Amino acid sequence: MIRLLEGAHGHLDKTTTLDFIAPFLLRMYLVPVFFMAGLKKIDSFDNIVMWFDKGLNLPFPTLMAYLATATEVIGAFCLLVGFAVRWISIPLLFTMFVAILTVHFDNGWAAIAPDASQATTRLNGFLAWLENNYPGRYNYITELGTPVILQNGIEYGASYIVMLFALFFYGAGKYVSMDYWIKERNYLPALITGGILTGAYFALRHFFPGYM
């Protein structure tokens, strides 16, 4: 029995040759999260500054807005190509901790209000009333998906922090990152890797703009 388990574990260990997949997927998951957040701040920068100042009461709101925007955009690019991933994880983690403490913490855990919450109960009651009295309006509102209440808790932010901590401690991963090839002192493959990943991302963004 022990030999059988040791043999099975030996086969399991062989999968570590593919361990670069995990950090690569973590990076690719986080890229659109930070890139789209950064672009949104750029598009409405004055409103972001005002929100940081009047809404969140942050010190030096203009500077904070610049730093948050730059961190998200530059961080997304570094994660994309796998460059300086451990270093860029630090300001990204700081940004997420600030966001959780100033925006999300008081709203609890859930990002979407649970079914048992008072907010969801009221929403469902309104939708039921709308369906009975104005079915056309109800169909218009619900044909693209079921409406939900955004509770805006720490759920998403905490998930991003866990991912960033994994990247901080373990790095960008082998093969599909510039960091790996730079560490190996193979600078041409590093540039090629960065170029391919950048081109692939923006090609996907062109064809699937709602996802990237």
C-alpha positions, 0 to 999 in steps of 0.5 A, spaced: 500 500 500 505 504 501 509 503 495 502 504 491 501 511 494 509 512 493 508 511 486 502 515 485 505 521 489 511 520 484 506 521 478 503 527 482 510 530 482 511 530 475 506 535 474 510 540 477 513 541 470 507 545 469 507 549 475 508 555 471 501 555 469 498 557 475 502 564 476 501 565 469 493 564 470 493 568 476 497 574 472 492 573 466 486 574 471 488 580 474 491 584 468 484 586 466 482 587 473 487 593 474 487 595 467 480 596 466 480 600 473 486 604 471 482 606 464 476 608 468 480 612 472 483 616 466 476 617 463 473 620 469 480 623 473 476 629 475 471 625 478 476 620 482 479 626 485 473 629 487 471 622 490 477 621 493 477 628 497 469 629 498 467 621 499 473 618 502 476 624 505 483 621 503 489 626 504 492 629 498 486 626 493 490 629 487 496 625 488 493 619 491 488 619 484 495 619 480 498 614 484 492 609 484 491 610 476 499 609 475 499 603 479 493 600 476 495 601 469 503 600 470 501 594 474 497 591 469 502 591 464 507 588 468 503 582 470 501 582 463 508 581 460 511 578 467 516 583 468 518 585 475 512 582 478 514 581 485 516 588 485 509 591 482 505 586 487 507 591 493 504 597 490 498 593 487 497 590 494 497 597 498 492 599 493 487 594 494 488 594 502 487 602 501 480 600 497 478 595 502 479 599 508 476 606 505 470 603 500 468 596 502 470 594 509 463 597 512 459 593 507 461 586 510 464 580 505 459 579 500 460 583 493 453 581 491 447 582 496 445 575 499 438 572 497 436 572 504 438 580 505 433 585 506 436 589 500 435 583 495 428 581 498 426 588 496 428 588 489 425 581 488 418 584 491 419 590 486 421 585 480 414 581 482 410 587 482 413 590 475 412 583 472 405 583 474 403 590 472 408 592 467 410 586 464 413 589 458 418 593 462 419 587 466 422 583 460 426 589 458 429 590 464 431 582 465 432 580 458 439 581 459 440 578 466 437 578 473 438 584 476 442 584 483 443 589 489 451 590 489 453 590 496 460 592 495 463 588 500 470 586 501 469 579 497 473 581 490 478 585 493 480 580 498 480 575 492 485 579 489 489 580 495 490 573 495 492 572 488 497 578 489 500 575 495 501 568 491 505 572 486 509 576 491 512 570 494 512 565 488 513 570 482 511 570 475 513 563 473 517 560 468 517 560 461 511 565 459 514 571 463 520 576 462 522 575 469 524 568 468 528 569 461 531 575 464 533 571 470 536 566 465 540 572 462 536 570 455 534 577 454 532 576 447 527 571 449 524 576 454 523 581 449 519 576 444 515 573 450 513 580 452 511 582 445 507 576 444 503 577 450 502 584 449 500 583 442 495 577 444 492 581 449 490 587 445 488 582 439 483 579 444 481 586 447 479 588 440 475 582 439 472 581 446 472 588 448 467 587 454 472 581 457 478 585 457 
